[in-house]
Amino acid sequence: WSKKTGQPLHNAIVWSDTRADSICADLVSTFGSKDYFRERCGLPIASYFSAMKLKWLINNSDTVKKAIEDDDCMFGTVDSWIIYNLSGKKTHVTDTTNASRTMLMNINTLKWDDSLLSELKIPSS
């Protein structure tokens, strides 16, 4: 969503959307296993999870690409977006259970994993 307006930059993508399947196949080919990230995030490489959908958006949405370039792009689960808007665009948070299903949180440290973000080429800011 837009950091400035709080409005979505793209329609919501539901868990069952498979547009990121080819991204997942490329990652499995590159890293040699669908479980390459599992020790860190607890999840296999699969299009069910938010990181793959986010990567798909970055690769396929000009609106999202421009918002990233303009430092106007925020990502989060539905709870994050609701809290952001209800707080007057001041608070960007989520809970551990939602974060753990994104593929971007390290389950050992309970923090966003910069190395995962880097390997997936997803900007952290």
Kinemage of the C-alpha trace (Angstrom):
@kinemage 1
@onewidth
@group {chain A} dominant
@subgroup {mainchain}
@vectorlist {calphas} color= white
{ca trp a 1} P 0.000 0.000 0.000
{ca ser a 2} L 0.981 3.642 -0.302
{ca lys a 3} L 2.849 4.977 2.716
{ca lys a 4} L 1.416 8.444 2.044
{ca thr a 5} L -2.247 7.597 1.483
{ca gly a 6} L -2.670 4.173 3.088
{ca gln a 7} L -4.448 3.026 -0.062
{ca pro a 8} L -3.692 -0.313 -1.758
{ca leu a 9} L -1.286 -0.246 -4.707
{ca his a 10} L -2.767 -3.459 -6.122
{ca asn a 11} L -5.752 -5.680 -5.519
{ca ala a 12} L -5.334 -8.085 -2.622
{ca ile a 13} L -3.810 -11.445 -3.518
{ca val a 14} L -5.332 -14.388 -1.665
{ca trp a 15} L -3.357 -17.342 -0.280
{ca ser a 16} L -4.490 -19.720 -3.034
{ca asp a 17} L -3.260 -17.507 -5.905
{ca thr a 18} L -0.615 -19.376 -7.911
{ca arg a 19} L 0.789 -16.618 -10.140
{ca ala a 20} L 4.105 -16.922 -8.278
{ca asp a 21} L 4.549 -20.625 -9.119
{ca ser a 22} L 7.167 -19.860 -11.787
{ca ile a 23} L 9.091 -17.679 -9.320
{ca cys a 24} L 9.074 -20.579 -6.865
{ca ala a 25} L 10.306 -22.999 -9.538
{ca asp a 26} L 13.151 -20.605 -10.428
{ca leu a 27} L 14.152 -20.285 -6.759
{ca val a 28} L 14.113 -24.048 -6.233
{ca ser a 29} L 16.287 -24.412 -9.338
{ca thr a 30} L 18.676 -21.682 -8.137
{ca phe a 31} L 18.970 -22.902 -4.543
{ca gly a 32} L 18.596 -26.626 -5.196
{ca ser a 33} L 15.725 -27.355 -2.825
{ca lys a 34} L 12.267 -26.118 -1.887
{ca asp a 35} L 13.528 -26.286 1.715
{ca tyr a 36} L 16.461 -23.898 1.184
{ca phe a 37} L 14.949 -21.217 3.478
{ca arg a 38} L 13.179 -23.576 5.911
{ca glu a 39} L 15.775 -23.407 8.738
{ca arg a 40} L 15.335 -19.643 8.877
{ca cys a 41} L 11.661 -19.086 8.107
{ca gly a 42} L 10.156 -22.495 8.848
{ca leu a 43} L 8.500 -22.695 5.437
{ca pro a 44} L 9.249 -24.272 2.062
{ca ile a 45} L 9.490 -22.219 -1.112
{ca ala a 46} L 5.829 -22.154 -2.196
{ca ser a 47} L 3.443 -19.679 -3.784
{ca tyr a 48} L 1.123 -19.879 -0.752
{ca phe a 49} L 3.310 -17.522 1.253
{ca ser a 50} L 3.430 -13.718 1.167
{ca ala a 51} L 7.079 -13.380 0.123
{ca met a 52} L 6.376 -15.056 -3.203
{ca lys a 53} L 3.321 -12.902 -3.815
{ca leu a 54} L 5.314 -9.800 -2.925
{ca lys a 55} L 8.103 -10.844 -5.296
{ca trp a 56} L 5.483 -11.393 -8.019
{ca leu a 57} L 4.079 -7.888 -7.407
{ca ile a 58} L 7.544 -6.324 -7.593
{ca asn a 59} L 8.212 -8.135 -10.861
{ca asn a 60} L 4.818 -7.492 -12.463
{ca ser a 61} L 3.219 -4.295 -11.160
{ca asp a 62} L 4.522 -0.995 -12.494
{ca thr a 63} L 2.587 0.775 -9.730
{ca val a 64} L 4.398 -1.220 -7.044
{ca lys a 65} L 7.791 -0.727 -8.749
{ca lys a 66} L 7.252 3.044 -8.904
{ca ala a 67} L 6.104 3.193 -5.276
{ca ile a 68} L 9.268 1.333 -4.226
{ca glu a 69} L 11.420 3.759 -6.237
{ca asp a 70} L 9.584 6.693 -4.626
{ca asp a 71} L 9.872 5.194 -1.093
{ca asp a 72} L 6.071 5.092 -0.963
{ca cys a 73} L 5.526 1.326 -0.750
{ca met a 74} L 4.596 -0.559 2.388
{ca phe a 75} L 3.825 -4.230 2.747
{ca gly a 76} L 1.988 -6.097 5.412
{ca thr a 77} L -0.713 -8.585 6.144
{ca val a 78} L -4.323 -7.429 6.463
{ca asp a 79} L -3.895 -6.723 10.182
{ca ser a 80} L -0.923 -4.465 9.400
{ca trp a 81} L -2.865 -2.462 6.838
{ca ile a 82} L -5.866 -2.000 9.142
{ca ile a 83} L -3.695 -0.868 12.072
{ca tyr a 84} L -1.712 1.468 9.801
{ca asn a 85} L -4.878 3.189 8.638
{ca leu a 86} L -6.588 3.246 12.054
{ca ser a 87} L -3.452 4.774 13.614
{ca gly a 88} L -3.470 7.675 11.172
{ca lys a 89} L -0.574 6.143 9.194
{ca lys a 90} L 1.733 6.184 12.230
{ca thr a 91} L 2.003 2.495 13.186
{ca his a 92} L 3.232 -0.327 10.937
{ca val a 93} L 3.103 -3.561 12.940
{ca thr a 94} L 2.015 -7.169 12.771
{ca asp a 95} L 1.955 -10.065 15.184
{ca thr a 96} L 4.382 -12.988 15.183
{ca thr a 97} L 1.849 -15.506 13.898
{ca asn a 98} L 1.069 -13.460 10.787
{ca ala a 99} L 4.725 -12.546 10.261
{ca ser a 100} L 5.763 -16.197 10.463
{ca arg a 101} L 3.609 -17.030 7.426
{ca thr a 102} L 5.232 -14.423 5.186
{ca met a 103} L 8.497 -16.385 4.647
{ca leu a 104} L 10.344 -13.200 5.631
{ca met a 105} L 10.570 -13.592 9.409
{ca asn a 106} L 13.376 -15.597 10.952
{ca ile a 107} L 11.719 -18.092 13.302
{ca asn a 108} L 14.887 -18.335 15.407
{ca thr a 109} L 15.224 -14.605 16.115
{ca leu a 110} L 11.570 -13.551 15.610
{ca lys a 111} L 12.818 -10.645 13.480
{ca trp a 112} L 12.571 -9.837 9.794
{ca asp a 113} L 15.428 -11.676 8.090
{ca asp a 114} L 17.604 -9.295 6.058
{ca ser a 115} L 19.391 -12.187 4.331
{ca leu a 116} L 16.069 -13.657 3.153
{ca leu a 117} L 14.982 -10.263 1.876
{ca ser a 118} L 18.300 -9.883 0.072
{ca glu a 119} L 18.244 -13.368 -1.460
{ca leu a 120} L 14.678 -12.807 -2.655
{ca lys a 121} L 15.548 -9.287 -3.883
{ca ile a 122} L 12.787 -7.716 -1.807
{ca pro a 123} L 13.663 -4.255 -0.446
{ca ser a 124} L 13.350 -3.942 3.319
{ca ser a 125} L 12.438 -0.278 3.530
